[in-house]
């Protein structure tokens, strides 16, 4: 479901698009992409190629410089701390905003005093090339942070050994509470181009390469309570993280420095405040010594925290900044004073802080964004999703009816049910609950309307096709995650082969059909929710936390029954089936971000009537 987001960044976070989390019953169903939903056989994806593509996009975004930004230099003297190290002491930036009299771009420079309290561990003994040989860091259990050094190439599997490729593994754990950690490599000497990967006992969760356009890497992740994960430093990926000597060969080798921190920095913290209007789309990117950015709302709640740059998943039409160590994006639900924190790192930093009005607001006066649901099959250039592919022909919804035990006579009723669910999620709920008084969206479909695809302000969701036809191993994928909806002519896919397989798999709708099921209502609502999820990505929402007690449209699909709206009786299409909505809840911890995400507000402001 997720969108096209694959890793979140160059951190390919294995959990994206209806993708992400994993269900307790199926611990191996994870993959590195916030854009994908219910990943299927993710090991077939060429993640190295995906990372290269995303790194190129990130680099291009980083080179797009702000025009005449307002300069702001931190008032706290370099090498000191305490003056602006809390929300209450935030330095206020005047003159920044989206009003005519304000500058919507700021170049903010500052300095973080080094944290002398972080202990330095000696290099790990070789071999450390598998999860069972991982070095203990104590991070998450007995230590808040550590520094260490290592060499890729010095073990029995490097160029001086059997040549399969050297890897260094480190153990990370969480106790009774979840632990958010950030890991960064530095390679001040040598030729090593590092890659960071995160595993648990069941497989890969996240990877990162070339953070901030460098050959170094950075990865952020939240470890659930009572769980154990393994951080790998290398220059590639092993075929089997449980077995040494399974690399694909030597790529680059050399020394590295590794810093792992959990929670807030124990050193210097810098906070800045500014005023936003309702609907303002905020973006910030930090380079240099800063490694974590966090946005706080007027009530002091963390609404978006990041230690990574995921802008390769943004729409190519988005003007948002990127290319740094950490990037945040946020849509203000109401007018007020917001704050930005630099909460990790050491030394001088440089921040691009920018604000925009929603993309559809600048469309011609009176224009309305259209979401077109295409049930007739379509020809799609799948390279737009960043996962390879090319021109592919996708089969129509009608081709899948027999797989659900439906006939051609049921197609009209099923189409009605899908359309009704999408309209309820994206029209009625946003009007009734959203904070944007100028909300304007229309949902059209291929049965009842002429095809408007190709016209301005028209995005489409193709409901049909298979993983083989598309070449993408997922159930749902969106072209981008687009806060502010600047890419107003994008495509999403809802593939139907996996969810129409015979009963058994958790991702098949047939698994939840029983004697009392209203099959058409159930399939219609499930497909409508998946479709709404993909539109949620295109209108700016990341995945929400699948493990909490708040079900929502933007949950990533780790528990398919939630997205399918199966009630407590475990049977779909019965009276206890819930209504799934866009809600405010925690961002999915598996994708490296933190905070409370208001998915309803993001979509409500993404669809603004054009004012010219």
Secondary structure, DSSP 8 states (H G I E B T S, - for coil): ---S--SSSSEEES--GGG---BTTBTT---S-TTEES--SGGGS-HHHHHHHHHHHHHHHHT---SS-EEEE-SS-TT--SSS-SGGG-EE-TTBSSSTTSBSEEEEEEEE---TTSEE-----S---SGGG-EE--BTTTBSEEEEEEEET-STTSTTTTSS---EEEEEE--SS-EEEEEEEE-SSSS---EEEEEETTEEEEEEESGGGSS--EEEEEE-TT-EEEEEEESS--S-TTSTT-SS-----EEEEEEEEESS-SS--EEEEEEE-TT-EEEEEEEEEEEEEEEE-TTS-EEEEESS--GGGS-TT------SSEEEEEE-SSSEEEEEEEEEEEEEEEEEEEEE--GGGGSSTT--EEEEEE-S-EEEEGGGGTSS--EEEE--GGGGGGGGT--GGGHHHHHHHHHHHHHIIIIIHHHHH-S-TTB-EEEEETTTS---TTSTTEEEEEE---HHHHT--SSEEES---TT----S-EEEE--SGGGS-TTSTT-GGGG--TT--HHHHHHHHHHHHHHHHHHHHTT---B-TTSS---TTB-SSSHHHHTT--TTS-TTSTT-------EEEB-GGGTEESEEEHHHHHHHHSB----
